[in-house]
């Protein structure tokens, strides 16, 4: 009997010690921010903010069709302006009947005009609130404003922020989260990058660029295979094609890059000048054959592998020419390599790195292999006498 009383008292004490959720809020009291898009208006100099707010009652069923035949959206959007970013955000919040919850935001898009001016005030504002999640993707709207880009039609997904996030995750894995930007901007010897979305000629959203920053200011972009090369230097997976051909032929084959790793090495000369070697390993598979070549022929394949290697080498050379000469920004982290391996040298050259970096020597050692041909070698539509040997 005593044992049961002791157990009952112990359970009672445990219940008394359990904490409750004293600061909980009902779903009807919060406004869940899914996406934000900020612009600097060139005509007025004012800041414009656009936010996408979830409608909780519609989320579970996606886009519901009402009896009248119209679709009920899963989100609402708000727009307002301000002389500075904080004034603009206050106006946006005053339009909401609920308390703002930004921790579920997936995309933060910045228009090109704002990114080129300086994003430091915006980044400071974001970092001061613990409710802002650093896993949010920070992206740039290239050659357009952020609001018009996020308002582009995309019926495949229920919300724009979901579409943009899925494209980033599945098609080009760029280190584009807020935490990546803060880490790169604060770290020695490397500058930040973000994903850059744009519109194609039909007004559809497109991801083919990486935005290059110097500190917190946008300076330019790299596209297509150069963007893929840069992401490999930052440790991310590739997604892109390389055109290869034999020296005596104009017709080409498209090779999808399925594996691309790049490792940086740094050595220091006797006069304390850093030199860099990038070891690149690549694999690919043939996606289309616009030539009359038969890649199943080992002699042909050997030549195509040489072409694959040469084209990749050119891509990395062009990438570093763009970063070193055109924009003079170390987004690949060459300086960081010096900092990690030669910290004493880095202390000597850190203040002058901006002038040293454009002149440093970078060499590339590429090992590239096409490992898959598809279901056939030469195109099916060619006759046997039309196939080059």
VEXLUMLO-37879 format. One line per 5 residues: number of its first residue (from 1); for each residue x, z, y of C-alpha. Coordinates in Angstrom, 2 decimals. Layout:
NUM	X/Z/Y ~ ...;
//
This chain:
1	0.00/0.00/0.00 ~ 2.81/0.97/2.36 ~ 4.58/-2.27/1.60 ~ 1.54/-4.29/2.64 ~ 1.22/-2.30/5.86;
6	4.88/-2.95/6.67 ~ 4.40/-6.68/6.06 ~ 1.32/-6.71/8.32 ~ 3.23/-4.96/11.09 ~ 6.15/-7.37/10.73;
11	3.83/-10.41/11.01 ~ 2.18/-8.86/14.06 ~ 5.54/-8.36/15.77 ~ 6.54/-11.96/15.03 ~ 3.32/-13.24/16.62;
16	3.95/-11.13/19.71 ~ 7.45/-12.56/20.05 ~ 6.32/-16.19/19.77 ~ 6.34/-17.98/23.14 ~ 3.45/-20.06/24.27;
21	3.40/-23.32/26.19 ~ 2.84/-21.75/29.63 ~ 3.63/-24.89/31.65 ~ 1.69/-27.44/29.63 ~ -0.30/-30.14/31.35;
26	-3.28/-32.03/30.01 ~ -2.94/-35.78/29.55 ~ -5.61/-36.21/32.22 ~ -3.38/-34.43/34.75 ~ -0.28/-36.65/34.46;
31	0.57/-40.22/35.47 ~ 3.00/-41.70/32.93 ~ 5.38/-44.14/34.63 ~ 6.33/-46.99/32.29 ~ 8.22/-49.31/34.64;
36	9.56/-49.27/38.20 ~ 10.66/-52.26/40.27 ~ 12.35/-51.75/43.66 ~ 13.20/-54.39/46.27 ~ 14.80/-54.59/49.70;
41	12.72/-56.90/51.90 ~ 15.04/-59.27/53.76 ~ 12.50/-60.05/56.50 ~ 11.61/-56.48/57.47 ~ 14.49/-54.41/56.10;
46	11.99/-52.13/54.37 ~ 12.06/-51.04/50.75 ~ 9.24/-52.05/48.41 ~ 8.35/-50.12/45.30 ~ 6.23/-51.27/42.37;
51	5.30/-48.94/39.51 ~ 3.41/-49.53/36.28 ~ 1.38/-46.48/35.23 ~ -0.09/-46.07/31.74 ~ -3.84/-45.69/31.27;
56	-3.93/-43.20/28.36 ~ -7.43/-43.98/27.13 ~ -6.50/-47.65/26.64 ~ -3.02/-47.28/25.12 ~ -4.05/-46.59/21.54;
61	-6.17/-49.70/21.21 ~ -3.94/-52.08/23.13 ~ -5.80/-54.49/25.40 ~ -9.45/-53.86/24.60 ~ -12.15/-56.46/25.18;
66	-15.26/-55.10/26.84 ~ -18.80/-56.32/26.27 ~ -18.52/-58.54/29.33 ~ -15.61/-60.42/27.77 ~ -12.95/-59.09/30.16;
71	-9.83/-57.31/28.96 ~ -9.22/-53.68/29.78 ~ -5.55/-53.24/30.73 ~ -3.38/-50.52/29.26 ~ -1.77/-49.91/32.66;
76	-2.37/-50.00/36.39 ~ 0.13/-51.07/39.05 ~ 0.81/-49.71/42.52 ~ 2.85/-51.13/45.42 ~ 4.02/-49.57/48.69;
81	6.75/-49.80/51.35 ~ 9.07/-47.44/53.21 ~ 11.99/-47.31/55.63 ~ 14.05/-45.68/52.89 ~ 13.70/-45.27/49.13;
86	12.47/-41.67/49.22 ~ 9.80/-42.43/51.85 ~ 8.62/-45.34/49.70 ~ 8.37/-43.21/46.54 ~ 6.41/-40.52/48.40;
91	3.84/-43.12/49.48 ~ 3.53/-44.36/45.91 ~ 2.96/-40.83/44.60 ~ 0.27/-40.19/47.21 ~ -1.76/-43.02/45.71;
96	-1.87/-41.28/42.33 ~ -4.52/-38.70/41.46 ~ -2.18/-37.12/38.90 ~ 1.28/-35.58/38.70 ~ 4.01/-38.15/38.14;
101	5.83/-38.11/34.79 ~ 8.80/-40.56/34.86 ~ 10.43/-39.37/31.63 ~ 8.70/-42.12/29.61 ~ 9.90/-44.92/31.88;
106	11.67/-47.62/29.89 ~ 12.69/-50.14/32.55 ~ 14.00/-49.71/36.09 ~ 14.34/-53.14/37.69 ~ 16.20/-53.74/40.95;
111	15.83/-56.90/43.00 ~ 18.97/-58.88/43.78 ~ 18.85/-58.18/47.52 ~ 18.82/-54.41/46.93 ~ 21.53/-54.59/44.25;
116	23.82/-56.63/46.52 ~ 23.41/-54.23/49.43 ~ 24.36/-51.01/47.61 ~ 22.50/-49.10/44.93 ~ 24.16/-45.74/45.67;
121	21.11/-44.22/47.47 ~ 18.81/-45.25/44.62 ~ 21.17/-43.95/41.95 ~ 21.52/-40.65/43.80 ~ 17.73/-40.29/44.04;
126	17.30/-40.96/40.31 ~ 20.02/-38.52/39.26 ~ 18.60/-35.59/41.26 ~ 15.40/-35.29/39.23 ~ 15.74/-33.87/35.68;
131	12.55/-35.72/34.76 ~ 14.28/-39.11/35.06 ~ 15.52/-40.12/31.62 ~ 19.03/-41.59/31.52 ~ 18.11/-43.73/28.49;
136	15.98/-45.87/30.81 ~ 17.25/-49.47/31.05 ~ 18.55/-50.42/34.49 ~ 18.26/-54.20/34.99 ~ 18.65/-56.68/37.85;
141	16.24/-59.44/38.87 ~ 18.50/-62.43/39.39 ~ 17.73/-64.94/42.17 ~ 14.35/-63.32/42.77 ~ 12.67/-60.06/43.68;
146	11.91/-57.42/41.06 ~ 8.15/-57.28/41.71 ~ 7.48/-60.97/41.12 ~ 9.60/-60.95/37.97 ~ 7.82/-58.00/36.35;
151	4.47/-59.54/37.28 ~ 5.28/-62.71/35.31 ~ 2.84/-63.33/32.49 ~ 3.98/-62.25/29.03 ~ 0.97/-62.10/26.67;
156	3.01/-61.44/23.52 ~ 3.38/-57.74/24.40 ~ 0.78/-55.38/25.85 ~ 3.05/-54.28/28.72 ~ 5.95/-55.82/30.63;
161	8.26/-52.90/30.07 ~ 7.85/-53.29/26.31 ~ 8.63/-57.02/26.52 ~ 11.76/-56.48/28.62 ~ 13.02/-53.67/26.40;
166	12.49/-55.66/23.19 ~ 14.36/-58.67/24.60 ~ 17.27/-56.40/25.52 ~ 17.38/-54.67/22.15 ~ 16.94/-57.78/19.99;
171	18.58/-60.64/21.88 ~ 21.56/-59.40/23.90 ~ 22.68/-55.82/23.48 ~ 24.08/-55.10/26.93 ~ 25.11/-51.51/27.80;
176	22.45/-51.41/30.50 ~ 20.99/-47.90/30.37 ~ 21.23/-45.62/33.38 ~ 23.63/-43.38/31.47 ~ 25.94/-46.40/30.89;
181	25.93/-47.22/34.60 ~ 26.67/-43.65/35.69 ~ 29.43/-43.29/33.09 ~ 31.16/-46.55/34.05 ~ 30.90/-45.99/37.80;
186	32.43/-42.51/37.47 ~ 35.07/-43.34/34.83 ~ 38.58/-44.50/35.76 ~ 39.50/-48.14/35.24 ~ 36.11/-49.72/34.51;
191	33.20/-51.01/36.60 ~ 29.50/-51.04/35.59 ~ 27.44/-53.91/34.22 ~ 23.70/-54.35/33.67 ~ 21.43/-56.92/32.10;
196	20.12/-59.56/34.52 ~ 16.71/-61.14/33.97 ~ 15.65/-64.32/35.73 ~ 12.83/-66.88/35.66 ~ 13.07/-70.24/33.96;
201	11.59/-73.40/35.51 ~ 8.17/-72.48/34.12 ~ 8.27/-68.99/35.60 ~ 8.89/-67.22/32.27 ~ 11.29/-64.28/32.02;
206	14.72/-65.09/30.62 ~ 17.76/-63.00/29.68 ~ 21.01/-64.98/29.72 ~ 23.19/-63.14/32.23 ~ 25.20/-59.98/32.69;
211	25.33/-58.58/36.23 ~ 28.79/-57.51/37.41 ~ 29.17/-54.56/39.76 ~ 32.02/-53.25/41.83 ~ 31.30/-49.55/42.16;
216	27.54/-49.57/42.93 ~ 27.30/-53.03/44.49 ~ 26.35/-56.24/42.69 ~ 29.05/-58.90/43.11 ~ 28.04/-61.65/40.65;
221	27.05/-62.72/37.17 ~ 28.42/-64.22/33.97 ~ 26.18/-66.39/31.80 ~ 25.61/-67.59/28.24 ~ 28.71/-67.45/26.01;
226	30.78/-65.71/28.71 ~ 28.12/-63.00/28.80 ~ 28.37/-62.74/25.01 ~ 32.16/-62.46/25.28 ~ 31.85/-59.64/27.81;
231	29.40/-57.69/25.65 ~ 31.85/-57.96/22.75 ~ 34.56/-56.39/24.93 ~ 32.12/-53.55/25.58 ~ 31.49/-53.04/21.86;
236	28.07/-54.70/21.53 ~ 26.71/-57.28/19.08 ~ 26.69/-61.00/20.00 ~ 23.79/-63.42/20.36 ~ 24.71/-66.96/21.37;
241	25.89/-70.41/20.32 ~ 29.17/-72.27/20.69 ~ 29.41/-76.08/20.59 ~ 32.24/-77.37/18.38 ~ 33.51/-80.88/17.73;
246	36.48/-82.81/16.39 ~ 38.98/-84.07/18.97 ~ 38.10/-87.73/18.39 ~ 34.31/-87.28/18.49 ~ 31.84/-86.67/21.32;
251	28.97/-85.50/19.12 ~ 28.93/-81.76/18.50 ~ 27.66/-79.04/16.20 ~ 26.10/-75.76/17.34 ~ 27.57/-72.62/15.79;
256	25.65/-69.35/16.10 ~ 28.06/-66.46/16.67 ~ 27.03/-63.81/14.14 ~ 30.03/-61.49/14.46 ~ 32.30/-61.02/17.44;
261	34.67/-58.11/17.90 ~ 37.25/-57.77/20.65 ~ 39.91/-55.07/20.77 ~ 42.10/-54.59/23.83 ~ 45.78/-53.67/23.57;
266	48.06/-52.81/26.48 ~ 51.83/-52.78/26.71 ~ 54.05/-51.90/29.66 ~ 57.12/-53.87/30.71 ~ 60.39/-52.37/31.92;
271	59.20/-52.65/35.52 ~ 56.02/-50.71/34.62 ~ 53.72/-53.73/34.76 ~ 50.82/-53.63/32.26 ~ 50.22/-56.60/29.96;
276	47.11/-57.03/27.84 ~ 46.36/-58.65/24.49 ~ 42.80/-59.06/23.27 ~ 42.42/-59.47/19.49 ~ 39.20/-61.35/18.76;
281	37.57/-61.78/15.36 ~ 34.58/-64.11/15.12 ~ 32.25/-65.49/12.48 ~ 29.49/-68.05/12.83 ~ 27.10/-70.32/11.04;
286	26.14/-73.90/11.78 ~ 22.69/-74.10/13.35 ~ 22.47/-77.83/14.02 ~ 24.62/-80.89/13.41 ~ 24.36/-83.61/16.06;
291	27.28/-85.53/14.59 ~ 27.80/-87.59/11.45 ~ 30.28/-85.08/10.04 ~ 29.92/-83.41/6.66 ~ 30.97/-79.77/7.12;
296	30.91/-79.22/3.36 ~ 34.13/-81.24/3.23 ~ 36.94/-78.61/3.32 ~ 39.14/-80.84/5.50 ~ 36.33/-81.25/8.05;
301	35.56/-77.54/7.99 ~ 39.18/-76.64/8.65 ~ 39.12/-78.78/11.80 ~ 35.77/-77.31/12.89 ~ 37.20/-73.80/12.54;
306	40.06/-74.81/14.84 ~ 37.53/-76.13/17.35 ~ 35.47/-72.92/17.04 ~ 38.58/-70.89/17.76 ~ 39.56/-73.03/20.74;
311	36.09/-72.87/22.30 ~ 35.96/-69.10/21.99 ~ 39.42/-68.81/23.52 ~ 38.27/-70.94/26.49 ~ 35.21/-68.71/26.90;
316	37.32/-65.56/27.16 ~ 39.76/-67.27/29.51 ~ 36.90/-68.37/31.79 ~ 35.38/-64.89/31.64 ~ 38.56/-63.20/32.81;
321	39.14/-65.86/35.47 ~ 35.65/-65.07/36.77 ~ 36.25/-61.31/36.77 ~ 39.86/-61.36/38.02 ~ 39.78/-64.24/40.50;
326	36.19/-64.86/41.58 ~ 34.83/-61.30/41.76 ~ 37.97/-59.12/41.37 ~ 36.11/-56.47/39.39 ~ 37.31/-54.83/36.16;
331	34.10/-54.79/34.12 ~ 35.95/-55.13/30.80 ~ 37.85/-51.89/31.34 ~ 41.46/-53.06/31.38 ~ 42.34/-50.21/33.70;
336	40.65/-47.78/31.34 ~ 42.98/-48.98/28.57 ~ 45.96/-48.10/30.77 ~ 44.42/-44.72/31.62 ~ 43.95/-43.85/27.96;
341	47.33/-44.99/26.63 ~ 49.59/-44.45/29.65 ~ 47.96/-41.69/31.75 ~ 51.14/-41.03/33.76 ~ 51.43/-44.70/34.71;
346	47.73/-44.81/35.60 ~ 48.24/-41.98/38.10 ~ 50.88/-44.11/39.81 ~ 48.87/-47.34/39.96 ~ 45.27/-46.12/40.16;
351	45.04/-46.38/43.96 ~ 46.46/-49.92/43.86 ~ 44.55/-51.11/40.78 ~ 42.21/-53.32/42.84 ~ 45.19/-55.39/43.98;
356	47.09/-55.18/40.67 ~ 44.15/-56.11/38.44 ~ 43.67/-59.74/39.61 ~ 47.32/-60.49/38.78 ~ 47.70/-58.83/35.36;
361	48.44/-61.04/32.37 ~ 45.81/-61.21/29.63 ~ 46.44/-63.07/26.35 ~ 43.95/-63.80/23.59 ~ 44.48/-63.93/19.84;
366	41.40/-65.40/18.19 ~ 40.59/-65.61/14.49 ~ 37.36/-67.58/14.04 ~ 35.65/-68.73/10.87 ~ 32.46/-70.68/10.17;
371	31.18/-69.13/6.97 ~ 27.78/-70.79/6.51 ~ 26.71/-74.43/6.70 ~ 22.96/-74.24/6.17 ~ 21.23/-75.81/3.19;
376	23.19/-79.04/3.49 ~ 26.42/-80.42/4.91 ~ 25.77/-83.74/6.67 ~ 22.29/-84.37/8.15 ~ 19.72/-85.49/5.57;
381	18.72/-88.53/7.61 ~ 22.20/-90.18/7.36 ~ 22.97/-92.76/4.71 ~ 26.08/-92.17/2.62 ~ 28.05/-94.89/4.41;
386	27.24/-93.30/7.81 ~ 28.90/-89.96/7.01 ~ 32.39/-89.49/8.44 ~ 35.04/-88.30/6.01;
//
